[in-house]
Amino acid sequence: MSEHTYYAIGDVHGELAKLDELLRLIREDAMRRNVERRIVFLGDLVDRGPDSRGVIERAMHLAQSENAIVLKGNHEQLMLHAYANRESVGIYWWAENGGDETITSYMMANGVKDDFRDAIDVAHIEWLRQLPAMVRDEERGLVFVHGGIDPAVFPACSDELRMWTRSGKFFKSERWPERAETKNIIVIHGHTPTADFKPEAQRRRINVDTGACFGGPLTAAVLAPGEGPRFLRAA
């Protein structure tokens, strides 16, 4: 894995047009630098934006054709929970957090159904279920995850924490406990939109959620062997 140039994409949230523009920039960057690219989606493909179904289709295609890595985010978890359970609280919680827009995107493609589950492609659900919550390149010390980690117990974090955490224990990386397991890692994550819609790069973590669904750009961190991070952004 270590010879790839990684292009780690932050929270897409249904913004297919921004994703397609960012993918164009990624292709151009990789060709110009003559590098082997490896795309990583950091989770939250769905909800809030206008075309979650289209985003999933694009990510599935890239996973198959280019071996792209796709991680599960908390919004995929909300969607899967609402799909699998009939209790109203989970469905309401998903709908209130952008799920209504996801359902609309499926009904526009597959027709209006009395039960939203009948509009969602079963292949999409099966694919989302098997996505990992974290992937590591141990040779380069890179950790790709949606929300973050608990530096006190890493790598033994639960998937729930990896998808949902916004703990100060993680964000204040200068205060991480001194442990061999975290000494030389860099965590690349999304989940928490940056206040100024710009990527945040610290010594131990990089946040590329730049609020694409809130008017900000969609951002990818470019991670080449032996180089510091660069960023590509699609407005």
N, C-alpha and C positions, 0 to 999 in steps of 0.2 A: 504493500500500500504506500510505502513512504516516498516513492519517486513521483507520485502524482502531484500536480498542482490542484489543490482543492478550491472549489468555488462554493462556499457555504451560504445558502440563501435563507434569509430571515422569513418571518411570518408573512405568507402570501395573502391569506384571508380572502380568497375568492377573486383577487385582482388579476385576472387572466391577462389583460392587455399589458399591465406592468411586467408580469412574468415573462411574456413573450419578448418584450423589449429587453429585459435583463438577460434572457437566454441568448439573444442576438449579440449583446455586448460581450457575454462570456465567450461565445464562439469566436468573435473577432479578436478578443484578447488572447485566447489560447493559440489561435493561428498566428498572430503577430509575434508571439513569443516562442512559437514552435514547441509547445509543451503538451503533455498528455493530461487532459482535464478530467477531473472527477467531481461531479456535481453532488452536493449534499443539501437536501431540504431539511431544515431544522424543525419542522413541524408547524402545525396550524396552517394547513393548506386551505381549510374550509372556514365558513361563517363570515358574516358582515359584508363582504364584497359581493358583486353581482353574479359571479360565475364560478361557484365552488365546484360544480360538476366538471366544468372544463379544466379547472386547475388539476383535479384528481386525474382526469384523462391524460393531461400533459405529463404529470409526474409518473404515472404508471408506464407511459410510453418510454420515458427517459430511463426508468429503472430497468426496463426490458432491453432497450436498444443500446444504452450507454453504460449500463451497470451503475446508474445513479443510486446514491444512498438516500432513503427517505425515512425520516424519523416520525414517530407519533408524538403529537402535541396534545395539550389538554382539550383543545376543541375537537380533535378527532375522538378523544375519549368521551366527551359529552355527546357527540353524535352517535357513537356506538352504543352508549348506555341508553339513549332515547330509543334507538332502533330495537334494542333487545328487550326492553322492559315496557310494560303497559302502564306502570304507575305514572300519574300525572305530574308529579313534582319534577322528575328528571326531564320529561318532555318540555315542561314550562321553563325550566332552568336553561335548557339548550336553546329553546326558541328566543328567550330574552337575551341571550348572549350571542346572537347572530345566526341562530339556527333557522329562523324564518327565511332569511335570504338563501340559505342552502337549499331548503325545501323548494322554494320558488325556482331555483335554477334547475332542479331535477324535474319539476312539473313542466317547466317550459320545454325541456328536451323530450320528456317521456309521456307527457299528458297529465292532466289534472286527475287525481285519484282521491277517493274518500279517505283512505288511510295513506298518510305520507310515505309509509314504508313501501307501498306498492309502486311508488314513483322512483325509488332509489335503486340503481343497478345493484343486483346482488353481488356481482363480481367486485364492485367497489367496496362493499362492506367486507367481503372476505379478504380483500387485499389490505384494507385498513387494519383489520384485526391482527394481522401477522407482522405489522411494522414494529421495529425495535424502538425503545425509548432512548437508547444511548449507543453510540459507536465510538470506538477508540482506535487511533493509530499510535500504538505504544512506542514504536521506534522514534517517532517525532514528538511524543508527548502531547498529542492533540486529542481532546475529548469533545465530541459533538453531542449535544443534548438540547432539548427544547427549553426547559426552564432553568436548570442548574444542577448543582450537586450539594451534598453536605460535606464540607472539607474535613470534618472531624471523623467521618467513617468511610469516606470514599476509598475503594470503589463499591462498597457494600451499601449503596443507596437503593431505596425502593423505586420502582417505576413511577409510582404516584408522586414522589418527591421530585424525580427528574423532570416530570411534566409540569408540575404546579409551583415549585418553590419560588418565593420572592424574599427569602430570608436574608436579613442583614449579615448573617454568618457567611453567606455566599458572596453577596455583593461587595462587602468590605474585604477584598481579597488580601489586603495588607495585614489583616488580622487573622488570617488562617492559622491554625495550629501548625507547628513545625512537625511534619510527618514525611517519611520517605515516599509515601504513596502520592503525595501532592506536590512534592518539591519542584519537579520539573515539568508540570503539566500546564497547558493552556486550555481553558474551557471556552468553546465557541457555542453561543446560545442565542435564543430570541426570547419570546414570551413577554418581556416587560418593555413596552415602547420607550425609547429615549425621549427626554423632554424636548429636545431641539430637533428631532427627526434626523440626527446624525449618528453614525455608528460610534460606539464607545469601545476604545481599546485600552485595556490595562495590562499590566505585566502578566497576570494570571488568567484573565478572562477577556472575551471580546463579545459585545452585544450587538447583533445586527438586526434587531427589531426596530426599524425606523418608522413605524406607524403607517405602513402602506395603505391600510384601510381607513386611516384618519386624515388623509391628505398628504402624507409624507411619501418619500420614495420607497421603492423596494430595493433592498441592498444585499449584495453578496460580498463576503470577505474572501479575498484571494490569498491563499496560503501556499506559497512555493517553498520547496526545500531550501533552507539556509537564508531565507529572506524574512523581513518583517511583513506584517499584514498590509495589503492594499484593499481598496474598496471600489466596487462598481455599483452605480445607482441608476435606477430607471424611474423617472417621475411619471 
